[in-house]
Amino acid sequence: MVQFTSAILALAATITGAQAAFKTACTFPYDVCGWTLTNNVYGYDLATLQEAAAAAGQDAGNGTILFDTIYNCHADGVIIWNHHCDHGCDASLSVPNANCRA
Ligand SMILES: *[C@@H]1O[C@H](CO)[C@@H](O)[C@H](O)[C@H]1NC(C)=O
């Protein structure tokens, strides 16, 4: 059911033209964890993360692929799925550049 809902959200994002939806844009040259992007500050919506994951050929229905992942921030709040962290993603202390956990 979770995956079914995700598929619908991804489809909706595609139909509406895949505009990134967020409260605060993350901008170049920052790298941010997926779970950071969905927090109250950035406020990216799930469909935007799914769109970025799908564009990178990833499984957008898989939560760890969406959240435990480093995204590169580009102009206008565009996020590019970069790589999944097998041991989780850390918002580093030298924010906002994220790192994968060892
Ligand atoms: C989700 O992705 C992780 C990391 O690649 C993988 O280990 C896991 O098997 C995937 N889960 C599903 C349900 O595909």
The ligand as an ORCA input file, in Angstrom:
! r2SCAN-3c Opt
* xyz 0 1
  C      15.675     -0.421     -0.914
  O      16.984      0.000     -1.213
  C      17.968     -0.576     -0.386
  C      19.307      0.082     -0.731
  O      19.641     -0.074     -2.062
  C      17.984     -2.073     -0.600
  O      18.958     -2.661      0.242
  C      16.620     -2.640     -0.282
  O      16.598     -4.005     -0.571
  C      15.555     -1.917     -1.088
  N      14.221     -2.364     -0.647
  C      13.289     -2.739     -1.496
  C      11.987     -3.114     -0.912
  O      13.498     -2.791     -2.728
*
